[in-house]
């Protein structure tokens, strides 16, 4: 059994242990949530991350503001995506 199989097996065991865990409900949906979470991440990249970085590059934003926004864009954003059902679907696949 590879490490990949062990990690997905661990997730399955945790899901069975915690029957009220939200991923149990996401897993039963017909992959709609998977596509919705990918749509949210694409929207996040195109309409939030890209305009922020391009505004900074073009001189429309000072360094401190950009630093604060970088924290939210590249640290908080991926954490939110990591807990999305689409990410879980990729792990489980």
C-alpha positions as CSV (number, residue, x, y, z in Angstrom):
1,X,0.0,0.0,0.0
2,X,1.5,3.3,-1.0
3,X,1.6,6.5,1.1
4,X,-1.1,8.0,-1.1
5,X,-3.5,5.0,-0.3
6,X,-2.7,5.3,3.4
7,X,-3.5,9.0,3.5
8,X,-6.9,8.5,1.7
9,X,-7.6,5.5,3.9
10,X,-7.0,7.7,7.0
11,X,-9.4,10.3,5.7
12,X,-12.1,7.6,5.1
13,X,-11.6,6.3,8.6
14,X,-11.8,9.8,10.1
15,X,-15.0,10.4,8.2
16,X,-16.6,7.2,9.5
17,X,-15.5,8.1,13.1
18,X,-17.0,11.6,12.8
19,X,-20.3,10.9,11.2
20,X,-21.4,14.5,11.5
21,X,-18.3,15.8,9.6
22,X,-19.4,18.1,6.8
23,X,-17.4,16.3,4.2
24,X,-19.8,13.3,4.5
25,X,-22.5,15.5,3.1
26,X,-20.3,17.0,0.3
27,X,-19.3,13.5,-0.8
28,X,-22.9,12.6,-1.5
29,X,-23.5,15.4,-3.9
30,X,-23.2,14.6,-7.6
31,X,-19.8,16.4,-8.1
32,X,-21.7,19.8,-8.3
33,X,-19.8,21.1,-5.3
34,X,-16.5,20.0,-6.9
35,X,-17.2,22.3,-9.9
36,X,-18.5,25.1,-7.8
37,X,-15.3,25.1,-5.7
38,X,-13.1,25.2,-8.8
39,X,-15.3,28.1,-10.2
40,X,-14.7,30.0,-6.9
41,X,-10.9,29.5,-7.1
42,X,-10.8,30.6,-10.8
43,X,-12.9,33.7,-9.9
44,X,-10.6,34.3,-6.9
45,X,-7.5,34.2,-9.1
46,X,-8.9,36.2,-12.1
47,X,-10.9,38.9,-10.3
48,X,-9.0,39.3,-6.9
49,X,-5.4,38.2,-7.2
50,X,-4.6,39.3,-10.7
51,X,-6.0,42.9,-10.4
52,X,-4.3,43.4,-7.0
53,X,-0.9,42.3,-8.3
54,X,-1.2,44.3,-11.5
55,X,-2.3,47.4,-9.6
56,X,0.9,47.2,-7.5
57,X,3.1,46.5,-10.5
58,X,1.7,49.6,-12.3
59,X,2.4,51.8,-9.3
60,X,-1.1,52.2,-8.0
61,X,-0.5,50.8,-4.5
62,X,2.1,51.4,-1.8
63,X,4.3,48.6,-0.4
64,X,2.6,48.3,3.0
65,X,-0.9,47.9,1.5
66,X,0.4,45.3,-1.0
67,X,2.1,43.4,1.8
68,X,-1.1,43.2,3.8
69,X,-3.1,42.2,0.7
70,X,-0.5,39.5,-0.2
71,X,-1.0,38.0,3.3
72,X,-4.7,37.7,2.6
73,X,-4.5,36.7,-1.0
74,X,-1.8,34.1,-0.8
75,X,-2.1,32.7,2.7
76,X,-5.7,33.0,3.7
77,X,-7.1,32.3,0.2
78,X,-5.3,28.9,-0.4
79,X,-6.3,27.8,3.2
80,X,-9.9,28.5,2.4
81,X,-9.5,26.6,-0.9
82,X,-7.8,23.7,0.9
83,X,-10.9,23.2,3.0
84,X,-13.2,23.3,0.0
85,X,-15.0,20.1,-1.2
86,X,-13.2,20.2,-4.5
87,X,-9.9,19.8,-2.9
88,X,-11.2,16.9,-0.9
89,X,-12.5,15.3,-4.0
90,X,-9.0,15.6,-5.6
91,X,-7.5,13.9,-2.5
92,X,-10.0,11.1,-2.5
93,X,-9.8,10.4,-6.3
